[in-house]
C-alpha cells in the first residue's frame, strides 16, 4: 500500500487518503476538546446510574402489562437525573422521534389551544402531526391552532417576532434544536435558554418543549438545564448509543410527563403499564456508551465539514464553527452529487454495503428523499448515515458513526465517489 494507504482495498486513492490525513492532522486540538466534553457527559451518565442503584435485576425482561418493572422504572429515574427533570418517560413503545414529539404535543394540547413554533418551519414529518399538511389525527383536526415564527435572515430565532406572536390562547411553544432538512444553524443550549426566557417573561405558564434530537450530550448542558419544560427525542439517535433497537424519551415536569404517559397507554394507567420486552440491556448499555459514540459522530461531522469546505462546497455548520448537534449539512448543488455522496456512505457500511441508494417517496415527506444507511438498527441515525430531500439547494445531511474510524472511512468513500464522477475539484 503506497503512502500507507490502509483504505486502498476500499477503492480509496492515495490522493484522497493523503487529503484526509492532512485534514485530520489539523483537527487534533478540535478533537481533544470534543473528548473533554465527552468525559464530562460520561461522568453525568454513570453517576445517574450509580445514584439510582442500577443492578442486574434491572436488566431482566418484562412482558404483558409490565407491572412493577424495576428496570423500566430505574431507567426513567436515570434519564430524569441526567436531564435534571422531575420525571421521564422512556419506552420501547415510543417508536421514533416523531412519535415522541406527537405524543408530547397531543398529550398537552387541548381543543382551542395554540401551538407556536419559535424557530421557523418544523421538521418535515411534523407537518402532518400539526396539520400543516392535512392528515387524519392531526392536532388541527382536534382544534389546536398553529403559528410559526420565521427565523431572521441569518437563521436565528426572532425574539421580537416571537413576543408579538404569543397570545392568550398560546399553550405551548416548540423549539427544534437541530436543523432538520434546512440549512440553518443548529441552536445552542444558550440560545434555547434565551428563547425560553423570552416566552416565560410573557407568560410563565406557557409550556416550552424542545425537540432535542441529534443534540443530546453534545454540550455539557441540556435544554432542561436552561428552563425547558419538556425535552423530547429518539433512542435510535444519540442516547441509544447505537445499541437501542427502538424507543423514545420525554423528560420534564411531573404533570406534563404524567399526561404523556396517559396518552401513551390509557387514562388511569399511565406509567404503570408497558413491558420492557427485553430492551433493558441495550437501553442501559447504549446510554452508557452514548457519550463516547456522540464524540465519534462529532469528530466525523467536523471532519466532513473541513474536507468539503476545502473542496469548495458550503458546509453548515462551517468547518471552524462550534457544534451543537451531530448533523453536518453539505450543499452539493445537484441531484447527481447527492447520489454520489450517499453511494460513498453506503459503500462504507457494515450492512448492505453493496446496495446503491436511490431517491424514493418516503412517507411523511413532500419531496423524494435519498438515504444511505447500512445500519445494524433500521433508521438509526447515530450510525453512519446520510440523507436529504431531492430539492434545492441539494443539501445532504451526514450524521453518525458509532466509531470515529467508521465516520472517517465513510467521508473518504464519499469524496472518492464524487471525484470518480467528476463532481468535485480534482485538485484536492
N, C-alpha and C positions, 0 to 999 in steps of 0.2 A: 504494500500500500504506500504509494508515494505521498510524501509530506505527512506521514502518519494519519492518513485519511481513514479513520475507523468505520466510516459510513459508505465506503466505496461499493460494498456489496448491495447497498440500497439504491444505487444509481446516482449518488451524490458526487458531483465532480470535485476535483481538487480545488478548483476555483471557488465553488460555493462553500466548501468546507473551510477554506482559508479565510474567506469573507466572514463566516460565522465566528471563527476563533478570534478574529480581530475584534469583533463586536463584544464577545464575552469578556475578553481581557479588559476592555474599557469599562465594564459594568461591575467589576469586583466590589467596589465600595458600595454601589447601589444594592447589590445582593446581600452584603453584610447588614445593611440597615433593615432589609426585609426579614432577615433571620433574627434580628433583635426584637422586632415586633412579634414574630412567631414565638419566641421564647417567653414573652410576656403573656400572650394569649394561651399558650400551653399551660403555664402556671395557673391561670384562671380556670381552665378546664379541669385539670387534675385536682385542684383544690376543691372545686364543687363536687367532684366525685367522692373525695375523701370525707368532706363535711357531711354528705348525705349517706355515708356508710354503705357505699356500693359493695355488694357481696355476691357470692356465687348463686344464691337463691334468686337474685335479680335477673339472672341470665336464663332462667327457665321459661319454657313455653306455656302460655295460657291459651285456652280455646273457649268456644261458646260465649257466654256472657262476659267473661273476663273479670268477674268479681274478685276483689282483694288481690289484684295483680301487683305484687310488690315491685316487680321490675319496671312496669309502666309508670307506677306512681313515683318511684325513685328517679326515673329518667326525667319526669316532668319537674321534680324539685331541682334536679341538676341544671336543667335549662333555665329555670327561674333564677337560680343563683348566678349563672353565667351572665344573664341579661339584666340582673338586679331588678327583677319584677316580682310582683306579688304572686303570680300564678303562671302556669304554662299548660298548653295542650299540645302534646307531641304524639302523633298516632300514625300507624301504618294505614289506617282507614282514610287519611287525607292523601289523595292520590298524586298531587302535584302542586306546584306553586300557585297556579291559577285557582285550583280548588281551595287552597288555604286562604287566598285573598277573597274569593267569592264567599267562603264560609264566614270570615270575619266581617265582611260588609253586610251580608244578608242577615246575620245574627244581630247586628247592632243598628240597623236602619229600618225604620217602620214607615208605612204609607204616610206621605206628607212631609217626610224628612228630605233634606237636601244634602247631596254629596258634592264636594268640591275637590277637583284635582289641582293641587297647588303648583305643579311643575309641568304644565302642558299636557299633551296627549298621553294617555296611559299606554302600556304595552298592548300590542295587537289583540291578544287573547282576552283582555279585559273589556274590549269594546262590546262584545255580546253579553258579558256579565252585567255591565252597566246598562246596556240598551242603546248605546250609540249606534250600533248596528242591531236592528231588531232581532230578538231571539226569544224563544219560549223560556219562561222562568227568569227573565232579566229583572234587574232592580226597577227599571222603568215600568215593566208590566205590573209590578206591585205598588206603583205610585210613588216611587222615590225619584226626585228630580236631580238634575246634574248640571254642574257648571265646570268649565275648565278655565284656568288662569294661564294665559300664554306666557312663555318664557321671554326674557329680554333678548335682545339681538345677540348677546354673547352667550346665550344658553343658560342663564342663571334664573333663579326664581325672582319674579317681580313682586316684591313685598308690598309696594304701594297698590298695585292692581289687586293683590290678594285681600288687602284691607277693605277695598271697595266691594269686592265680590261677596264677602261674608255678610249674611243676612240673618233675619230672625229664624228662618227655617233651617239654617245650616246646622247639621248634626255631626258630620264627620268630614275631616279633611284628610285626603290620602296623599302621601308623598312617596314617589317612586325614586328610590336611591340610585339605581343603575339606569343606564341609558335606554335599555330595550333596543328596538330597531330604529334608533335615532342617533345621529352623530352629535349629540350634545354632551357636555361634561357630566360625569357622574358626580353626585352630591357628596361632599364630605360630611362626616358626622357633625362638625361645627356648623356647616351651612344648614343642615337639617334642624339643628338646635335653634338657629336663628328663625327659621320658618315657624317652628313650633311656638317660640316666644311671641312672634307676631300674632299668631292665632289666639293664643291664650290671653294676650293683653286685650283683645277684643271681647272674648267670652271664654272664661276658664272652663266651661262645661263642654265645649266642643271637643270631640274625640279626635286625636291626631294619630293616624295609623301610618306606619312606614312599611312599604314593600322593600324588604331587606335583602331580597335575592341577589346573590353574587357578591354581596358586601360583607358578609359575616367574617369576623376575625381578621379582616384586612387592616383595621386600625385598632388601637388599644381600647377605644371606647365603642359602644354600640349606640344606636339611636335612642334606646330606652334609658341610657345614661344622661341624655340631654332633654328628657321630657316626653318622649313618645309614649302614648297610652297603650299602643299595641305595636309589636314588630312581628312580621309575618314572612315565612319563607318555606323553601322546599328542602327536604333531606337528601335529594339526589344532586344537590349543588354543594356548597361549601361545607356545611355542618355534618353531612353524612360521610365525609372523608373518603368517598368512593366505595364504601362498603354497604351503606344503607341501600336496600333494594327498592325502597319506596318510602313515602311518608312526607309529612309536612309539619310545621310547628307554628304556633301562635303564642307569644309571650306578652303579658301585660297585666292590667288591673284585674283584680279578682272578679268584679262584676261583669266586665267585658268578656273575660275568658269563660265564665260560667254560661253566659248566653251562647258563646261559640260551641261549648260542649253540648248544650241543649239542642242546638241546631244540627250538630253532627250526629247525635244519637236520637234523642227524643226528649221533650219537656218532662221533667221529673226524673230522668235517668242521668243525663249529663255525663260527667267523667267517671261515673261508677261502672259503666259498661264499656266494652271494647277490648277484645283479647289482643295480646301482642303477636300471636300467630308465629312465634319463633323468631321474631325480628330483634329481640333484645341484644344478643351478642353483637350483631352487625351495627345496631344503633349506638351502643356504648363504645365499641372499639372504633367505629368510624368517627365518632366525636372525639375520642382520644387522639386519633391520628390527624384530625382536621387542621389544627394549626400548622403542622408540617406540610400537609397536602396543599393548603391555601398558599403557603410560602412558595412552593414549587410552581403553582399556577401563576403567581405574581411574577416570578422570575421569567417564566415563559412569555407572559404578556409584555414585560419590559423589553425582553429580547426581540420579540416580534416588532414592537414599535420602533426600536432602534434600527433593525435590519431594513424595514420597509421605508422608513424615512430616508435612510441612506440611498435607497433605490428610487427616490423621488415621489413616493406616494404619501398621501396625507394620513396620519395616524391620530386617532382620538381615544385616549389622551395622547398628547405628544410624547416623543421619546424621553424628554427630560422632565415631564410633569409628574407631580405627586399622584399616587394612585389611591383610589378609594373603592375599587372593586376589581374583580379578576378579568373583566372583559376588555379586549382590545379590538376596537373598530379600525378597519383599514379601508379607505376609499380606493377601490381598484379601477373604477371608471368604465367597466364593461362586463357584460354577462360572461364573456369568454374568460376573462381574468378571474372572475369569481369561481367559475367551474375548474379552472386550473389550480387555483389555491386550494379549493376543497378536495380536489383529487389528490393533492400532495398530502394533506392532513389524513385523508382516508388511507392512503398507501403506507402511512406510518403506524397504523392502528394494530393492536394485537388481535383484534376480532374483525373479520370481514375486510381485511386489508386489500383483497383482490376486487372489491366492489367499486364501481365508478359512480359517484354521486351525480344525480340529475335533478333539476328543478321539478317540483310537483306541487299540486294543490293541497297543501296541508290544512287540516281542519282548524278553524279559528283565525285564519289569516286571509287577508283580502288580496294578496299577491302570491304568485308562486314562490316557494321557498326552496333553497338548496341547503342540504345538511350533510356534513361529514362527521360521522360518529361511529367509529368501530369500538364500542364500549362494552364492558362487562355487564353494565346495567343499562337497559334501554333508555335513551334520553338523558343519561347522566351527564350534565354539562360541567361537572367538576373533572370529568375525564376529558382527555384531549378531544376537542371537537371544534367545529367551525360551521357557521350557518349565516344565512341572510336572505332577505326578500329580493327577488329579481326586479329591482326598480332603482331609479337614480337615488343617490349617487353611486349605486352598485357597490355598497359597502359590505364587506364580510366581517363577521363578528367571531373572533377567535377567543377561545377560553379553555381553561382546564389544563390537565396534565397532572396525573397523580404523582409523578416524579418530574424533577427538573430535566433529567436526561430525556424523558419522553417528549416533553414540551419542545426541547431544543431540536430533537430529531424531526418532529412534525413541521416546524418552521423551515428547517433546511430543505425538507422534501417539498414544501410549498414553493420555495424560491426556485428549486430545480425545475419543477413543472412549469412555472412562469417563464423561466429562462429558455427551456426547451421549445416553448411555443412562441418565442419572440415577443412576449408580453411585458417584458421589463428591460431595463437598460443592461445590455450585455457586459458593460464595463463595471461590474460590481467590484 
